[in-house]
Amino acid sequence: MSDLLRAPAEIKYAEELDWLESIDDSPKPFSWRLSPKMVRLFILGSERSDGLDREVSQKWFGDRSFVERSIVTLASDRGLLLIGDPGTGKSWLAELLSAAISRNSTLVVQGTAGTTEDHIKYSWNVSMVIAKGQSRESMIPSPIMTAMEAGSIGRFEELTRSTSDVQDALISILSEKYISVPELESGAGDDNIVFAKPGFSIIATANSRDRGVNDLSSALKRRFNFVRIPVVTNRKSETEIVRFRTEELLRRHAIDLDVPPNLLDVLLQSFADLRASAAAAGSDDEKLESALSTAEQIGVLEDAVLHSNFFGERALTARTLASSLVGSLTRREPEDLAILNKYLHGVVEPRSREEGGSWPEFLEGGRDAIATLS
């Protein structure tokens, strides 16, 4: 695992998954590697009341009902659509579910404007077709077809970014649970049809901000159970998420650097302030282009930590944090710079005088970063 830039969940948590599988005596649907209860425990972590011999870490932070409904959906014959704003953890939840259920989270199709039916069905090895003709051996199965043949979970990221033709092709897969290959002759073994094995399902994600890009048809919507993942607004949950991801970053880079709790509070409060300002804004021009998601908050902290480690005094400071916040959230010039400058003068400056602490240094660092970018 050490030679992978980013290990998928089934490799990263392989030892934990092996242990959970060894003690799991509950009924398992289809070809699932873990029972629904163990899948939930793997994702949400163990509690003292579970009576386990070891602790299972929490990996996704959110309402347990979202996880439970997702698991129940996958145990049925319907697809699962996780929908929400950017940075709400949809893809991470999909990866964890796939890892726990199938021990393979890498059967992924990325939806874009360039995604075609071939990406969700099959394509051909041209050299083999020229040499030997079209056959099952010369066919290249898509990740979705591979999941069907293995009875595993297939994933479709950013479903609403794919065209209607691709979405229509997905309807037949979800409805009929097979893919026809008309290029092949029909034989006794049905070689021109790939059937899904029990356990196959699809987890799709959709960005709620992409509404209107390629809206889902009512026919496709009927094939999915929707689970809406809200933006994390609970301060305690958001703190846990940011700390969890930051600790992962530090371990991955082998960085020995502390994130002082007071600076984490400054970061959380800054995002809370900016979200409140965006909610009160009268037009999009008065809002930052950033979604101000938890994922972007983690990105700001990651940037500050790495800058402090490589170019600073190997200690995170409020100045560096402010510089990273301005640099990460400025996407339109001069609009975003004006919004951040207004925030610093209208909110951070009075707070610096009243509360002191790390806020004066944060204010100074923010002003310097804006001056550099202006």
Disulfide bonds with the S-S distance in Angstrom:
none
